């Protein structure tokens, strides 16, 4: 993500704070007066679920109501997102989505919802750059060696992903486009089996967010060769960025953003956005995200969130079309 864009998100606290509602508005329409549901369109324990639960305690304290995390996995997040889109726009249902949400707009000819009309952004929560990992028995140990080997052996280098259309898949497709190499995609049903095969040497290359890769790398079971970010990660200070290795355009991440059904009163969206930004930017949460999850803490206004998602949709839509990516 360009540095200017990241700075705009980090400078939004004043705008978010200014969006707090006047007492007269709350007197007319008290919110919240019952539990709030946050739909996570993936299984418990994954990146999206972790990000949602980072907010849970803080939101309960700030809003004075229970926050219920509702995991609704399936169909590459379509099932859960559709539930959010079709929920009553009363401020009691929100969702947390990741990069696949933006890619799905191009990947699926027909979505059960219209992203531009049925849903609105609330706050960009965090950005977790992908890290390239290679197996210890791979015939390459660095990014440049990988590129040289792939060019010398077209189609012979296989790379895993957590599924077709995932951020890992699309970022590796971007790597192929930028380096003019031919590598073969091996989609898995989730990151865990892909990482297992990487450690076992069945596949030589896999891109994934930092949390899953840190311990295997420390144990010497895999080798980390590059970060798809503009700067190194605090949790992996010795792993160079791809920009440092001559591929500055290779930026790819998974990210988490809160969304809401279109039609939720603007005052409620702004209040939730301000609370999410405040929690995400608190020293405790920021440190936890950076030091254990390899994730940059963000927090944004609803308008900035919408612009970010629109930019990601355009970026990955272009990659999907140029790489001719289809769902397997």
N, C-alpha and C positions, 0 to 999 in steps of 0.2 A: 504494500500500500504506500503511495507516495507520501513523503514527509509532510508536504503542505496539507494533504488531506488529513493525516493523523493529527496535525496541530489544530486544524479546525474543529476536530472532535474534542480534543482536550481543552479547547478554549470555550466550550459551550456551557460551562457551569453557571455563568452569570445569566445567560439567556434562560437556562432551565430553571434557575431559582426565581427569575422574574415571572415565570409562568404560574406560580402558586396562586391559588384561587382566593378571591376576596371573601370575607366572612359572610357577606350577604348572599352570595351564590350558594354556599354550603347550607345556609339556613333554609333556602328554598328547596334544595335537592341534596339532602345529606348522603354522602358517599364516603366510604363504604358502610353499609349497614348489615352485611352478611358476609360469609366466607367468599374468598376470591379463588378462582380456579386458574392454574397455569398449565396449559396443555403442552406436553413434551412429546413430539411425534416420533420418539425413539424409545428403546428399552431403558430401564433404569441402569445407572452406572456409567453410561457413556458420557462423552464431552457435553452434549446438549443437556443431559440430565444433571450433570455436575454444575453447569453454569446456572441452571434454574434454581438448584438447591442452595447456591451461594447467596441468593437473594431472599430465601424463604424466611429466615429468622429476622432479618433487618426489616423486611416489608411488614411482617406481623407486628413488630414493635411500632413502626411508623404509622401504620394504618389502623391498628387496633382490631384487626380481624384475622382469623385463620387464613393461611395461604396453603391451598391444597395443590400438590404436584400430581398431575394426572397423565401417566404415560400411555400414549396411544400409538404404538409403533405399527409400521406396515406400509408397503407400497412406496418405499423411498421417501417417506414422510407425508405422502399425499393424504392418508387417512386422518392423521392428527390435524394437519393444516386445514383440511376441509371442515373438520369439526369447529375449529376456531372461526373460519369464514362464515359458517352457517349458524353460529351462536347469536343469541340476542345481543345487540349493541348497547348493553346496559352497564358496562364496566366491571362485570363479574367473571368474564372469561378473557384470558390473554393466552398467548402462545410464545414459545421460544423456538426459533428456527436457526439452522446453520447454512453453510454455503450451498448445499444441495437445493435449498429453496429457490435460489437465484438460477441455478442450472436447470431446474425442472421446467422453467418457463419455455426453454428451447427444446429440451429433451422430449417432452410429451406434447404430441400434436393437440391433444384435448385434455385439459385439466378440469377437475370437478369444480374448480373455483377460478375466479378471475383475479390474479394478484393485484392488478392496478385498480380494480373497482371494489373488491370484496374485503380487502385487508389494508391496514395502514401500519406504518412503523411507529414504534414507541421509543425505543432506545437501542443503539448499538452497544452491546455489553462488553465484548472482548474479541480480540483477533489472535488466533494461534497459528503462526507460520508453520508450514510443513517442513519436515526434515527428511532428507534422502538417506536411506540406510542400505547398505549392501551386505551380502553374506560374506562370511570370512573366507569361503572358498571361491569367491568370484575372481575372475581373471583381471580385475581392476581394483585399485585401492583409493583412487581419487576421482574427482569429477572429470578432469581432462582425460584420464585413462579410460573412464567409462565411455566418453564420447568417441575417443579414438578406436576403442574396441567395437563399439556399435557401428561405426562407419566401415570398419574393416570386415564386419560380420553382419550384414543387413538381416534383420528379422531374427537373429539368433539370441539376442538379449531379451529375456522375458521380464516383465515387471508386474508385480501384484498390486491390487487395490482392494479397498473395502467394498467395492461394487461398481458397476458401470455407472458413469455419471457422477461419481463421488469426487470430492475435491482432490483426493490423491490421484484418481484416474486422470482428471482434466489437467492437473498441474504437470503430470508426466507427459501428457499429450502436448502441452505447451513446450516442455523441454525438447520433445522430438521436433516440433515445428521450428524452434529457435536454433537448434543445432543441426537441422536437416539430417536426422538419423531415423532409422527404421527399427523400432522395438515392438515386441509382441505383448499385448495386454492379457493378463490372466485375472479375471474378476473373481473375488471371493465373497462369501456371504458374511461380511464383517471384517474388521481389522485383525481380530484375534487369530483366525486360521491363516491369514496371509502372513502375519508375523511368525507364526509357528513354522510355516514352510520356508520363510526367509532364514530363520535360525537353523533349519535343517538342511539348507542348501538347495532346496527344490526350485527356488526362484532366486535370482541374484540381486534384484532391486525392488525396493518398496518405499514409498513416501507416506508419512503419517505424522500426526501431531506429536509433539515431544513426549507427553506423559507415558505413552506406551513403549517408547524407545529408550528412555533414559536408563532403566535398570539393565536391560539386555546389553546395552552398549558398555556400561560400567563392568559387567561380568565378562566382557570380551566375546560375546556370542554374535554380535553384529558390529559393523563399522559405520559410523556416521560421517558423511562426506560433504554435506551442504545444507544450508538453510535458505528457504525461499522467502527471504525477507530483506529489507533494506539495511538492517543492522543485526548483529549477533544477539543471541538470546542469553540472558543472565544465567539461566539454568544450564546452558551448554556453551560456555564462553570460548572453548577451544575449537568449536565447529565453525568454519568460515561460511559466509554467505555466498550464494551463487554470484552475486554482483562482484565480490572480491575475486571470483574465479573467472571473470570475463563474460558472465551472462547476466547483465543488470536487469534485463526485462523479465527474468524468471522470478516472478512473485506469485506465490500461491498460499492460501491459508484456508483453514476452516475458521468460522467465526460464529458468534452467537448474537442474535438480536431478538428483542421482544417485539411482538406484533399484536394487533388487536383487530377485531371486526370493524369494518368501515361503519361509520355512523355512531360510534361511541362519542359522547359529548367531548368536545375539544378540551374542556377544562379537566375532565377526568384523565384523558390521555396525557395532558401536560403534567398533571400531578403525579401520575405513575412514572412518567419519564424522569421527572425531577428526583423522585425517590430512588429509582433504579440507578441514576447517575451518581447520587450521593453515596449509595451503598458500594457501588463498584469502585468509586474513587477513594473510599476510606482506606487509610494506610494498611489496616489488617488484611482487607480483601485484595487490595492491589499487590501487596507482598506475596500473598498466597498464590495468586494467579501467576505472577512472574516467576517465583522461585520454585514452585512445585508443578505448575501446569504449562510453563513456557508460553503464557498467554499475556498479550498486552492488554491492560485494563483500559477501557474506553469510557462509555457513558456519553450519551449524545442527546440532542433535542430530537423530537419526532421528525422534523424536517430534514435534519442531517441523516437520520436513520434511513428515511425514504431515498435520499440522494445516494447514500452508500449502496443500498440494495439495487437501485437502478443501475449504478455503475458496474456492480458485480454481474448483474444480469446481462448487460451489454458485453462486458469483457468475455465471460465464459460462453455466451452465445456465439461470439465470433470464433472462439477456439473450437467449439462443438461443430460448427459448420465447416471450418477449414480442415479439421482433422477427420471430418465425416464420422463423428461419434454417434453410435446408435446404442440403444438398450439391448443387451443380450437376452 
